[in-house]
Amino acid sequence: MTAPQRKAVALISGGLDSMLAARVVMQQGIHVEGINFFTGFCVEGHTHAIRKKDQSKNKRNNALWVAEQLGIKLHIVDVIDEYKDIVINPKHGYGQNLNPCLDCKGFMVHKAWEWMQNNEFDFIVTGEVMGQRPMSQRKDTMPVVQKESGAGDRLLRPLCAQHLPATLPEREGWVDREQLLDFHGRNRKPQIALAKRFGFTDYAQPAGGCCFLTDKAYSTKLADLWQARGERRYELDDIMLLKVGRHLRPQANFKLIIGREEGENKFMEGYRKQFIHFRCVSHRGPFVLLDGTPSDADIELAARIVARYSQGRDDDQVTLEVGFTDGRMHELQVSPLPSAEIHDEWHV
């Protein structure tokens, strides 16, 4: 009798490593399907689409693109709400910024393990490489992911398997361990050479992934948001808005999100019913959202700051339209705030 074809679910981030790991397993005759978890923090294609400076970058969902290159089915799973506890209360702490990498990897593999069981697949594939990530891909932390995720030895890391104990798929002969790889460290040359061998080009460069929690500027804005609210919480709209505009906090009780170009202005206008907002009437200028609970004096200060960022910055008066969340509209004439009075510490 012919042995049944074994099935693996591969975590597909959109980066090069996960694409290669899936391909290495596929060439051994394993049926592979991909899974991608949407946390809200991987919104790279969105920012590339709205900013002029990113026009040359690919405006695509890299995970879908990888699945297309591999010719496999991709399952995209929304985990926004579940993932909040990982970001807010990581058991293993944060990396250099607000990136809970070890908790994140364990969470992703656990969700894949649940999916594997529910869909009668045999094992899980990831693109991890020992020594590549300082927090989640060390020799001492990789077993933590296996244990805490529940996946155990049904978790196969094809790119560095030669450095790890044999897993169930290897011991059972579902995959040939000798055809698995021995990549290690942060050198990307072996991955790039393997990609060339497989004929992959135009992949995400080169480390892959797009988690904004690893970005220092983004993490600073998120920490500021939590501090201003007095608690660690966020919604999807919050984490999307952290990626657009210039963020200024003139007072502890409010901040301004100032559009830097037309694409950002148009995107932010979609939030005009949720936030107090400012629009220049007498001059060309940015669209601006106000997040917080301002006093009348704060509204005037905010208007003067907005005027400073308009083309009327050197004029005596700038006319602004202020919209409130209850639908009221108010027109203000203000003098632009002198640039010397916009303090460096206001910039989030």
Secondary structure, 3 states (H helix, E strand, C coil): CCCCCCEEEEECCCCHHHHHHHHHHHCCCCEEEEEEEECCCCCHHHHHHHCHHHCCCCCCCHHHHHHHHHCCCEEEEECHHHHHHHHHCCCCCCCCCCCCHHHHHHHHHHHHHHHHHHCCCCEEECCCCCCCCCCCCCCCCHHHHHHHHCCHHHEECCCCHHHCCCCHHHHCCCCCHHHCCCCCCCCCHHHHHHHHHHCCCCCCCCCCCCCHHHCHHHHHHHHHHHHHHCCCCCCHHHHHHCCCCEEEEEECCEEEEECCCHHHHHHHHCCCCCCEEEEECCCCCCEEEEEECCCHHHHHHHHHHHHHCCCCCCCCCEEEEEECCCCCEEEEEECCCCHHHCCHHHEC
